[in-house]
Amino acid sequence: MRRSLVSPAVRLALLAGSTCLLAACGGGTVSNVGKLSSDSDVSANAPVGKVDSQPLPGAAAAGDTIGTGAVKVALILPLTSANGQPSLVGQSMRNAANLALSESGSTDLTILVKDDHSDPDGARNAAQAALGDGAELFIGPLFAPDVREAGKVARGAGKPMIAFSTDTSTASRGSYLLSFLIESYVDRIVDYAAAKGKKSIAALIPDNDYGRVADAEFEQEAAKKHMRVQSIEHYSPQTLQVSVKKVAALGDQIDSLFIPEQADAMPAMSEALLAAGLDGKRVQIMGTGLWNDARVLNLPALQGAWFAAPENGGFNSFAARYRAKYNADPTRIATLSYDAVSLAAALAKMQGSQRFSETVLLNKSGFNGADGVFRFRGDGLNDRGLAVLQINGGSAAPVSPAPRNFNGGSAT
């Protein structure tokens, strides 16, 4: 990603021929400002694996505020886990929000930080408290059951929500998901494979929530791109080797293989692929953004494999600034909180009383955040500009860069 020549604070610029705005967060370009479990919301959101919980420097107690501006925005996060222990994920996202507001230079916002205690009742209570405090916009929660409960409060009050769940059933008009959606990963990698001339594909699908969502989207997108799906093998850890052998036996009937698997399960997959003699030089192996993980990038069977993910430059820039401020590494999904607060600060500054209106939030040109360009859709889902990366020698490099804009096209 091109290095910005200005500060990493949020910047806004009117797009030519558009009344909407593009918000640029740290690491952005200069010119442009399925049902899943709670654990799945964290892992599926992230282009890399989960991080173990531990105390995190800089986190504040539940119920604190960030900023002193007149515009109040709720930030509902799992600052504590269900067992009452501090949550690394929630605290990291709170720190990212603080970083975003400080880098924006905004004096317009007060962020009302509320702890949902990783619990639906806690999320509902947090949303009600924030509404009583005057919140105009709700950011968060993270987990799907919590998003549903907080969303009821937000919708009842006619307030928009920008949430972080990967469960698309939590999205609706006015309740927008900023998360990295499984469906977006699948669409991007299948579309790229078709564009590169791949015509006959198989899939190895884990028998879990993530796999089921990926499978449904894979079959739909492959059909759109007129790719022949020769075989779909659903597997558990116990049946992995048998399923891989069945796919390997297809031989020249396939030119590509899709494996939407979590990073921590890929070492076993790599061993099974090698044992079955499945040649990654003959059959193009493909996955999702969860492969952007050191545990995957060095695996022998995956050298040359493709996966869809945000480009790394934006997150790396964000992480460096986060480390400088907090002397700790952020969780991978902390950029979601950073981008949401950055967007809220920019809109509060530039859009006046319409700052969080549907017209502004559904800007067809989108917004440019730490992980690239994104936009909200009318159904509450999002479009993201994702790259296709190729694994080679322990690293991943773009073979198809992420788009820098949506060219003003419609968000369906």
C-alpha positions in Angstrom: 0.0 0.0 0.0 1.3 3.5 -0.9 2.7 5.3 2.1 0.6 8.3 3.0 2.3 11.7 2.8 0.0 13.1 5.5 -0.7 12.1 9.1 -2.6 8.9 9.8 -5.5 10.8 11.2 -8.8 10.5 9.5 -9.2 12.7 6.5 -12.2 13.4 4.3 -12.4 14.5 0.7 -15.4 15.0 -1.6 -15.3 12.5 -4.5 -15.7 13.9 -8.0 -19.3 13.7 -9.2 -20.5 12.5 -5.8 -22.1 14.1 -2.8 -20.9 11.3 -0.6 -17.6 11.0 1.3 -14.7 8.6 1.4 -13.1 8.4 4.9 -9.4 7.6 5.0 -8.0 6.0 8.1 -4.4 5.4 9.0 -2.6 3.5 6.3 -5.1 4.6 3.6 -4.3 6.5 0.4 -3.8 10.3 0.5 -6.5 11.1 -2.1 -9.3 9.2 -0.4 -10.2 9.9 3.0 -25.2 -18.5 8.1 -25.3 -18.5 11.9 -22.1 -18.7 13.8 -21.2 -19.2 17.4 -19.6 -16.5 19.6 -16.1 -18.0 19.1 -16.7 -18.2 15.4 -17.4 -14.5 15.3 -13.9 -13.8 16.5 -12.1 -16.3 14.4 -14.1 -15.8 11.2 -13.7 -12.0 11.5 -10.0 -12.2 11.5 -7.7 -12.7 8.5 -5.4 -14.4 11.0 -5.9 -16.7 13.9 -7.2 -16.0 17.3 -5.1 -14.6 20.1 -5.1 -16.0 23.7 -6.7 -13.8 26.3 -4.5 -12.0 28.7 -4.4 -8.5 30.4 -3.8 -5.7 27.9 -2.1 -2.4 28.7 -4.3 0.7 28.2 -7.7 -0.8 28.6 -10.2 1.1 30.8 -13.0 0.0 32.9 -16.5 -0.5 31.6 -18.6 2.6 31.4 -15.8 5.0 30.7 -15.8 7.6 27.9 -13.3 8.7 25.2 -13.4 12.3 24.1 -15.6 15.2 25.3 -17.5 16.2 22.1 -21.2 17.0 21.8 -22.0 14.0 19.5 -22.3 10.9 21.5 -21.6 7.4 20.0 -21.9 4.1 21.9 -19.1 1.6 21.7 -20.4 -1.8 23.0 -17.6 -4.3 23.5 -16.9 -7.6 25.4 -14.5 -5.9 27.8 -14.9 -8.9 30.1 -15.6 -12.5 29.1 -18.5 -14.6 30.3 -16.5 -15.8 33.3 -15.8 -12.2 34.4 -12.1 -12.2 33.3 -10.7 -9.3 31.2 -11.1 -10.0 27.5 -8.1 -9.3 25.3 -10.2 -8.9 22.2 -12.6 -6.4 23.8 -9.8 -4.4 25.4 -7.8 -4.3 22.2 -10.8 -3.0 20.3 -11.4 -0.3 23.0 -7.7 0.8 22.7 -8.1 0.9 18.9 -11.1 3.2 19.3 -9.1 5.5 21.5 -6.3 5.5 19.0 -8.7 6.3 16.2 -10.2 9.3 18.0 -6.9 10.7 19.0 -5.5 10.4 15.4 -8.6 12.0 13.9 -8.0 15.1 15.9 -11.8 15.3 16.4 -13.3 17.3 19.2 -16.9 16.4 18.1 -17.3 13.0 19.6 -17.8 11.5 23.0 -17.4 7.7 22.8 -19.6 6.0 25.5 -17.7 2.7 26.2 -20.0 0.0 27.5 -19.2 -3.6 28.5 -21.6 -6.2 27.3 -19.9 -8.9 29.4 -20.0 -11.2 26.4 -23.6 -11.8 27.1 -26.9 -11.0 25.3 -28.5 -9.5 28.4 -25.4 -7.5 29.0 -25.5 -6.2 25.5 -29.1 -5.2 25.8 -28.5 -3.4 29.1 -25.4 -1.7 27.6 -27.4 -0.5 24.6 -30.2 0.8 26.8 -27.7 2.6 29.1 -26.0 4.2 26.0 -29.3 5.3 24.6 -30.2 6.9 28.0 -26.8 8.7 27.8 -27.8 10.2 24.4 -26.0 7.9 21.9 -26.8 8.7 18.2 -24.9 5.8 16.8 -24.1 2.3 18.1 -20.7 0.7 17.3 -20.5 -3.0 18.2 -21.2 -5.5 19.7 -18.9 -8.3 18.5 -20.8 -11.6 19.1 -23.9 -12.5 17.1 -26.3 -13.0 20.1 -25.2 -9.7 21.6 -25.6 -7.9 18.3 -29.2 -9.2 18.1 -30.1 -7.9 21.5 -28.4 -4.5 21.2 -29.9 -4.2 17.7 -33.4 -4.4 19.1 -32.7 -1.4 21.3 -31.1 0.6 18.5 -33.8 -0.1 16.0 -36.5 0.7 18.6 -35.0 4.1 19.0 -34.3 4.6 15.3 -30.6 4.7 15.7 -28.1 3.1 13.3 -25.7 0.4 14.4 -22.3 -0.7 13.0 -21.6 -4.1 14.4 -18.8 -6.6 14.2 -20.4 -10.1 14.0 -19.8 -12.4 11.0 -23.3 -13.8 11.3 -25.1 -12.3 8.3 -28.5 -13.0 9.9 -27.8 -10.2 12.4 -27.7 -7.6 9.5 -30.6 -5.6 8.4 -31.4 -2.1 7.1 -29.9 0.2 9.7 -27.9 -2.5 11.4 -24.7 -2.7 9.4 -21.9 -5.3 9.6 -18.3 -4.0 9.3 -16.8 -7.5 9.8 -14.8 -9.6 7.4 -17.6 -11.7 6.0 -17.0 -15.3 4.9 -19.0 -14.7 1.8 -16.8 -11.9 0.7 -13.7 -14.1 0.9 -15.4 -16.9 -1.1 -16.7 -14.6 -3.8 -13.3 -13.0 -4.3 -11.3 -16.2 -4.6 -13.8 -18.0 -6.8 -14.1 -14.9 -9.1 -10.3 -14.7 -9.4 -10.0 -18.4 -10.2 -12.6 -18.1 -12.9 -10.9 -15.0 -14.4 -7.6 -17.0 -14.5 -9.3 -19.7 -16.6 -10.1 -22.3 -13.9 -13.1 -24.3 -15.0 -13.4 -27.5 -12.9 -13.2 -27.3 -9.1 -13.6 -29.5 -6.0 -13.9 -28.5 -2.4 -12.9 -29.9 1.0 -15.3 -28.4 3.5 -14.9 -28.7 7.3 -18.0 -29.9 9.1 -18.5 -26.8 11.2 -20.3 -23.5 11.2 -17.6 -21.7 9.1 -17.5 -24.5 6.6 -21.3 -24.6 6.1 -21.5 -20.9 5.4 -18.5 -21.1 3.1 -20.0 -24.1 1.3 -23.3 -22.4 0.6 -21.6 -19.3 -0.9 -19.1 -21.4 -2.8 -21.7 -23.4 -4.6 -23.6 -20.3 -5.5 -20.6 -18.3 -6.7 -19.2 -21.3 -8.7 -22.5 -21.6 -10.5 -22.5 -17.9 -11.3 -19.0 -18.2 -12.8 -20.0 -21.4 -14.8 -17.4 -23.5 -13.0 -18.0 -27.2 -12.8 -18.1 -28.4 -9.2 -16.8 -32.0 -9.5 -16.9 -32.9 -5.9 -17.6 -31.5 -2.4 -16.2 -33.5 0.5 -17.3 -32.6 4.0 -15.0 -33.8 6.6 -14.3 -34.0 10.3 -10.8 -34.4 11.8 -11.5 -38.1 11.9 -12.4 -38.4 8.2 -9.9 -35.8 6.9 -7.6 -38.3 5.2 -10.3 -40.3 3.6 -11.9 -37.1 2.2 -8.6 -35.8 0.8 -7.9 -39.1 -0.9 -11.3 -39.0 -2.6 -10.5 -35.5 -4.0 -7.0 -36.6 -5.0 -8.5 -39.5 -6.9 -10.3 -37.1 -9.3 -6.9 -36.5 -11.0 -7.2 -34.4 -14.1 -10.9 -33.9 -13.6 -10.2 -30.8 -11.5 -7.9 -27.8 -12.0 -8.6 -26.2 -8.6 -9.4 -27.1 -5.0 -11.1 -24.8 -2.5 -10.4 -25.4 1.3 -12.1 -22.9 3.6 -10.4 -24.1 6.8 -9.1 -22.3 9.9 -5.4 -21.7 10.3 -5.0 -24.1 13.3 -6.4 -27.0 11.3 -4.2 -26.4 8.2 -1.1 -28.3 9.3 -3.1 -31.6 9.4 -4.6 -30.6 6.0 -1.2 -30.1 4.5 0.0 -33.5 5.7 -3.1 -35.1 4.3 -2.7 -33.4 0.9 1.0 -34.5 0.7 0.1 -38.1 1.7 -2.6 -38.3 -0.9 -0.2 -37.1 -3.6 -2.3 -34.0 -4.5 0.1 -31.8 -6.5 -0.4 -28.1 -5.8 1.4 -27.3 -9.0 -1.2 -29.1 -11.1 -4.3 -28.3 -9.0 -4.6 -24.7 -7.8 -5.3 -24.8 -4.0 -7.4 -21.9 -2.7 -8.6 -20.7 0.7 -9.9 -17.7 2.7 -8.4 -14.9 4.6 -7.9 -17.1 7.7 -4.8 -18.4 5.9 -3.0 -15.1 6.4 -1.3 -16.7 9.3 2.3 -17.8 10.0 1.0 -21.3 10.8 -0.2 -21.6 7.2 2.3 -19.7 5.2 5.2 -22.2 5.8 3.2 -25.4 5.1 4.8 -27.4 2.3 1.5 -28.4 0.5 0.3 -24.8 0.4 3.2 -23.2 -1.4 1.7 -21.5 -4.5 -1.8 -21.5 -3.0 -4.1 -18.5 -3.3 -6.4 -16.9 -0.7 -8.5 -13.8 -0.5 -7.8 -11.3 2.3 -7.2 -7.6 2.9 -3.7 -6.5 1.9 -1.3 -6.4 4.9 0.0 -2.9 4.6 -2.8 -1.1 6.2 -2.9 -3.4 9.2 0.8 -3.4 9.6 0.8 0.4 9.7 -2.0 0.5 12.2 -0.3 -2.2 14.4 2.9 -0.2 14.5 1.1 2.9 15.8 -0.9 0.8 18.2 2.3 -0.8 19.6 3.9 2.7 20.0 1.0 3.8 22.1 0.2 0.7 24.1 3.4 -1.3 24.1 1.4 -4.3 23.0 0.2 -6.0 19.8 -3.4 -5.4 18.8 -5.8 -8.3 18.0 -6.3 -8.6 14.3 -9.9 -7.5 14.4 -9.0 -4.3 16.3 -9.1 -2.5 13.0 -12.8 -2.9 12.9 -13.2 -0.7 16.0 -10.6 1.7 14.7 -12.4 2.1 11.3 -15.8 2.4 12.8 -14.7 5.2 15.2 -12.6 6.9 12.5 -15.7 6.9 10.3 -17.9 8.3 13.0 -15.4 11.1 13.7 -15.2 12.0 10.1 -18.9 12.0 9.5 -19.6 14.0 12.7 -17.1 16.6 11.5 -18.3 16.9 7.8 -21.9 15.9 7.7 -23.7 18.0 10.3 -27.1 16.8 11.4 -27.1 14.2 8.6 -23.9 12.6 9.9 -25.3 9.1 10.6 -28.2 9.1 8.3 -28.9 6.2 6.0 -28.0 8.3 2.9 -24.6 9.0 4.3 -23.8 5.5 5.6 -24.9 3.9 2.3 -22.5 6.0 0.3 -22.0 4.0 -2.9 -18.4 5.1 -3.2 -17.6 3.7 0.2 -15.0 4.5 2.8 -11.3 3.7 3.0 -10.2 2.1 6.2 -7.1 0.4 7.7 -8.0 -2.8 5.8 -8.9 -1.1 2.6 -12.1 0.2 0.9 -15.4 -0.9 2.3 -19.1 0.1 2.0 -22.3 -0.8 3.6 -25.2 -2.3 1.7 -28.9 -1.6 2.1 -29.4 -5.1 3.6 -26.8 -4.4 6.3 -24.0 -6.5 4.8 -20.9 -5.0 3.4 -18.7 -5.0 0.3 -14.9 -5.0 0.9 -12.0 -4.5 -1.5 -10.0 -7.7 -1.0 -6.7 -8.8 -2.6 -5.8 -12.3 -3.7 -2.5 -13.3 -2.1 -0.2 -16.2 -3.1 1.8 -18.2 -0.6 5.5 -18.5 -1.3 8.3 -19.3 1.1 6.6 -18.3 4.3 5.1 -15.1 3.1 2.1 -14.0 1.0 2.2 -11.5 -1.8 -0.6 -10.0 -3.9 -1.2 -11.6 -7.3 -4.4 -9.5 -7.7 -4.3 -6.2 -5.7 -7.3 -5.0 -3.7 -9.4 -2.4 -5.5 -8.9 1.2 -4.2 -12.5 2.2 -4.9 -15.9 1.0 -6.0 -16.1 3.3 -9.0 -19.4 4.7 -7.7 -21.2 1.4 -8.5 -24.3 0.4 -6.7 -24.1 -1.6 -3.5 -26.7 -4.4 -3.8 
